[in-house]
Amino acid sequence: MILLFSGGRDSFLAGCYLIEEGFKIYMATFENGIGLAAHNAEHGAKRIIKRYGKDKAEFLGVHSVAGIWREFFLPYFNMKPSEILKEFGELTITQFHCLYSQQ
């Protein structure tokens, strides 16, 4: 089973849970170039592999998605709140990262 793996608490525990439930997991990390995802993911993946073994867990590596992130997310940084409201309706700050364009 492919697990999107940041190395944070949620993805780490999800990996352990899936293995305990009998799945082999393949952990993949996508790095947008602005955080510590690569370091956290590599460290967390090593811990899981050490605990459960390579026959239960594999780390597929860190894959850069910086270009995709810039293409789909950054344009919204320059939008005025009234433009966002018109196109997407009312949003909370926690929903902002889910914006996408249907154009």
LINVEN-V449679 format. One record per run of one state. SS is the DSSP state (hx for helix, st for strand, lp for the rest). FROM is the first residue (numbers start at 1). TO is the last residue. If there is no record, write none. Layout:
# LINVEN-V449679
ss:SS from:FROM to:TO
ss:SS from:FROM to:TO
This chain:
# LINVEN-V449679
ss:lp from:1 to:1
ss:st from:2 to:4
ss:lp from:5 to:8
ss:hx from:9 to:20
ss:lp from:21 to:24
ss:st from:25 to:31
ss:lp from:32 to:36
ss:hx from:37 to:52
ss:lp from:53 to:56
ss:st from:57 to:64
ss:lp from:65 to:65
ss:hx from:66 to:72
ss:lp from:73 to:73
ss:hx from:74 to:78
ss:lp from:79 to:80
ss:hx from:81 to:88
ss:lp from:89 to:92
ss:hx from:93 to:98
ss:lp from:99 to:103
